[in-house]
């Protein structure tokens, strides 16, 4: 095993490079998830409310989760992660 010379600096981790924000904190992620889930469920309830009303609560929840989870995970969360990155980059550069 070799060790780097004392005057060299190790490569920074990808998340610590200048201008590249790291992963969100637990609190940021919780807020991002809430911002994605609440409007999605609200729109789905408004759009499917009459049809969902005839279903049992378990089936209603299953239908909502089956529709909402892909929308949130594949559609909204990537957009929120990009938005967070732009905001943090803008704050860091000002």
ABEGO torsion letter per residue (X at the ends): XBBBBAABBBBBBAAABBGBBBBBBAAAAAAAAAAAAAAAAAAAAAAAAAAAAABBAAAAAAAAAAAAAAAAAAAAAAAAAAAAAAAAAAAAAX
